[in-house]
Amino acid sequence: MTVRLSAEELRRWVPERWGTVELRGLGPGRFRVVDYVNARELSVVEGPTARLLVSFSEHLLIEAVALEP
């Protein structure tokens, strides 16, 4: 699953461009969440719904990769 949020889109919910993003639609299990553009691991979360604290200035493109059980 890949999610793209622009700074303009996120400002509707979090004016300072930081806050908690809810990742929906994940399957059960653990997922590694990666900043796709900067190839940087952000967190490991538990599905099917997870929350992640993020901050960015221009855009955010993340990828959730399922971890082996």
Summary of the structure (lengths in Angstrom):
residues: 69
radius of gyration: 11.8
end to end distance: 18.0
largest distance: 37.5
contacts: 174
relative contact order: 0.34
helix: 7%
strand: 58%
